Amino acid sequence: MTLANRSRAIVAACLLLGACAGKQVVDQAPDASPCLPGSAQCAIYDFAMADEIVLRANGEAIRVDCPESFGDASAEQRQARCAALIEVALTLVATRLPDALGRIAPERVRYEPAQACKDASAGCAERMQARVPLPWVVTTPGQAPAAATRIR
């Protein structure tokens, strides 16, 4: 890469980083997200990285799609694989939203057939979803938790 091309690449990277740095952390309205209620699919990665406002739109629980398993995996094997991935996602969500969302114990997550696949004729009876509870600590985005407001 020539010096001129390298300089252009550095300038372009700086402009992109500058544009990202000015973005608000919590938006007032959710961006288009696969994890909004009524969306067709909310993958584990989408759940782990969803904005607080998107998660709040789901209320007390969110349905997260487990990855498809290929081959002869049993229901128990599919659930175990999904549970391992969900546990990682729960850790990420807890790290990102520690003051807004309470701890989600992995044993409170429920696994069931995907909503669209509950009908046996749907042709996707092997697809599974995790129903993840969302124990909110505060009622609105950006509000301090009640425990942090006590007088010293």
C-alpha positions in Angstrom: 0.0 0.0 0.0 1.4 3.4 -1.0 1.8 6.2 1.5 -1.0 8.1 -0.1 -3.4 5.2 0.1 -2.4 4.4 3.6 -3.1 8.1 4.6 -6.5 8.0 3.0 -7.3 4.8 4.8 -6.3 6.3 8.1 -8.4 9.5 7.5 -11.4 7.3 6.5 -11.0 5.2 9.7 -10.8 8.4 11.8 -13.9 9.8 10.2 -15.8 6.6 10.9 -14.7 6.4 14.5 -15.6 10.1 15.0 -19.1 9.5 13.7 -19.6 6.5 16.0 -18.2 8.4 19.0 -21.0 11.0 18.7 -23.8 8.4 18.8 -25.9 8.4 22.0 -25.7 5.2 24.1 -29.5 5.1 24.9 -31.8 6.2 22.2 -35.3 7.6 23.0 -36.9 5.2 20.4 -35.7 1.7 19.6 -33.9 1.1 16.3 -35.2 -1.5 14.0 -34.3 -4.7 15.9 -35.0 -8.3 15.4 -35.8 -8.5 19.1 -38.7 -6.1 19.2 -42.0 -7.7 20.0 -43.7 -9.2 16.9 -40.4 -9.6 15.1 -39.9 -12.8 13.1 -36.7 -13.9 14.8 -34.5 -12.7 17.7 -31.2 -14.7 17.6 -29.0 -15.1 20.7 -26.5 -12.6 19.5 -29.3 -10.1 18.8 -30.6 -10.5 22.3 -27.1 -10.2 23.9 -26.5 -6.9 22.0 -30.0 -5.4 22.1 -30.5 -1.9 23.4 -32.1 -1.4 26.8 -35.1 0.2 25.1 -35.6 -2.8 22.8 -35.4 -5.2 25.7 -37.9 -3.1 27.7 -40.4 -3.2 24.8 -40.6 -6.9 25.5 -41.9 -6.4 29.1 -41.2 -9.2 31.6 -39.8 -11.8 29.2 -38.3 -12.1 25.7 -38.3 -15.0 23.3 -34.9 -15.8 21.9 -34.4 -18.2 19.0 -32.0 -21.1 19.5 -29.6 -21.8 16.6 -30.8 -24.6 14.3 -29.1 -28.0 14.8 -28.2 -30.0 11.8 -27.9 -33.8 11.8 -29.4 -36.2 14.3 -29.2 -34.0 17.5 -31.8 -35.0 20.1 -34.1 -32.4 21.7 -31.9 -32.6 24.9 -28.7 -32.0 22.8 -30.3 -29.0 21.1 -31.5 -27.6 24.4 -28.1 -28.0 26.0 -26.4 -26.2 23.1 -28.9 -23.4 23.3 -28.6 -23.2 27.1 -24.8 -22.8 26.9 -25.1 -20.0 24.4 -27.9 -18.3 26.4 -25.8 -18.4 29.5 -23.1 -16.4 27.7 -25.7 -14.0 26.4 -27.0 -13.5 29.9 -23.5 -12.6 31.1 -23.2 -10.0 28.3 -26.6 -8.5 29.1 -25.8 -8.3 32.8 -22.5 -6.6 32.1 -24.1 -4.0 29.7 -27.1 -3.2 31.9 -26.1 -3.8 35.5 -28.2 -0.9 37.0 -31.4 -1.6 35.0 -31.7 -5.3 34.7 -31.5 -7.7 37.7 -29.5 -11.0 37.6 -31.1 -13.6 35.3 -30.5 -17.1 36.7 -29.9 -19.6 33.8 -32.3 -22.0 35.5 -35.2 -19.5 35.2 -34.9 -19.6 31.3 -37.5 -21.9 29.8 -37.0 -23.8 26.5 -40.0 -24.6 24.2 -40.8 -25.1 20.5 -40.5 -21.9 18.5 -43.8 -20.0 18.3 -44.2 -20.4 14.5 -43.4 -24.2 14.8 -45.9 -25.2 17.5 -48.2 -26.5 14.7 -46.8 -29.9 13.7 -47.6 -29.2 10.1 -45.3 -26.1 10.1 -42.4 -28.3 9.0 -40.0 -26.9 11.6 -40.9 -28.8 14.8 -37.2 -29.1 15.7 -36.8 -25.3 16.1 -36.6 -24.2 19.7 -36.8 -20.9 21.6 -35.6 -19.8 25.0 -38.1 -17.7 27.0 -35.8 -15.4 29.0 -37.3 -13.5 32.0 -36.4 -9.8 32.2 -36.3 -8.7 35.9 -36.2 -4.9 35.6 -34.6 -3.1 38.5 -35.8 0.3 37.4 -39.0 1.3 35.6 -37.7 3.7 32.9 -34.4 3.9 30.9 -31.7 6.0 32.5 -33.4 6.0 36.0 -31.1 5.3 38.9 -31.8 2.2 40.9 -33.7 2.7 44.2 -30.9 1.2 46.3 -28.5 3.9 45.0 -30.6 6.8 46.1 -30.5 6.2 49.9 -29.2 9.1 52.0 -25.8 8.7 53.6 
